[in-house]
């Protein structure tokens, strides 16, 4: 008997909304600590480490607080230097690198107890008129025809999702094609729709910030799908260790993550335990709104849970 019914769907949506509202509240209430420095409270119990998307999203809010009104994010590049401890506060220290009439660039250090966890650079720009082109969006099933990821994982786990799977998650995710948790190896192509479950009004920078948060999610999937690495084992650290090394995102157009976006990913190479994944976000109209790239370190540890 399927565990997915209308009551469970309503409950799953409410759980996602609670996570989304908590995330938005956190991003809007970072504590200022003097000039160009903000503090985010600890998040114990969420993951066994600080989620990388949280680090780069909160760092963006710190950077955005130092630029003039009218500029919006167009590029972010981050290096994850240490695994963050979710039981500790994180302090974001902003360095103002360069300002012109069109661009403002900032560097942010995310620190815990004086140790750098992540270092990221952000570039903000003013709207302008210039050249324009893009590739065609892929033709896939619409999100309305697909099941939510969290419900699929709950059913697959007989009511208990895998450790560190991100259930509940602040966004509704609906996979297109093979799921990353299937056991057989296959091509390194991964597609899914993603959306916040309610309309988010206010500062457009919040939409970009939430996209940054979401963009770090599932990037290893296009790598592990090509190898006999169980997705559940990777999430739980069961004999497999995985960690993002760096992450970049380019925002090509204004984005709304409270409407469906199609994330298309592929991994073109892996060597010496480092897998490389690129991805693209398309809106429902077919506009390419953002591109993303990430390198992930994955190794067998032999330490089974």
C-alpha positions, 0 to 999 in steps of 0.5 A: 500500500502506498504511503502517499495520500492527500493527507501526507501530501498536505503534511509534507507541504506544511513541513516544507513551508515551516522550513522555508519560513524559518530559512527566510527568517534567519536570512532576514535577521542576521545580527550585525556585529560592527561594520561589515560583519554579521553573525548567524546562530548555530543550527544543531540537529539539521545536518551532521555538518553546516550545509554549504548552501546555507553558508553561501546564502548567509554570506550573500546577505552579509555582502549585499548589506554593503552595496548600494541600492539598485545592484543585484547579484550576478556571480558567486564563487566559493571555496569550502575549506572546512566542514562547518560545525552546526553547533557553533555560530558563524560570523561573516566578515565582508571585505569591500574589494572594488566599486564602479558605476556598474559593478560592486565586488565583495569577499566574505569569510565565514568563520567559526571560533576564528577559523575560516570555514568558507571564503566566497566572492560576490559580484553585484551589477546594475541592469544594463542593455547589451547582447543576449542569447541562450540555449534552448530549454530541454523538453521534460514532463511538467512538475504537475505530473510528478511526485515530490521528492520528499514523499518518494523518499518517505515511501521508499524508506517505509516512512523514514527518509534517509539520514541527511536526505534533507527531509523536510526541505524548504523547497518542493523538488520533483525529479524528472527521469531516473532518481539518484537513489536507484541502485544501477549506474547510468548516465551523469544527467540529473533533472528536477523541478524546484520551487518554494511553496508560497509567494515570497514578496519583498527584496528581489535579493532574497530570491537570489539568496534562496536560489544560492541556498538551493543551488548547492543541493543535489550537485553530487548526484550527477557524479554518484549516478555514474558509479556503484555508490549508494545514494543512501550511503553517501548521505549517511556517511556509511562507508563513503565520505563526500564534501563540496570543495568549491561552488560557483553560480552565475545569475543571468536574469532576475529569478523567482524561486517561488515559481517552478525552475528546472535544474538540469545537471551533468557531470562530465568528469571525475578523477582522483576522487574529485567529481565535477558537475555543471548545471543550468536553471530554466524558468517555466518560460524557458529562460536560462536564469542561472548556471552553476558549477561544483567540484565534489570530493568523494572517497570510500572510507570502509567505515560502515555505519 
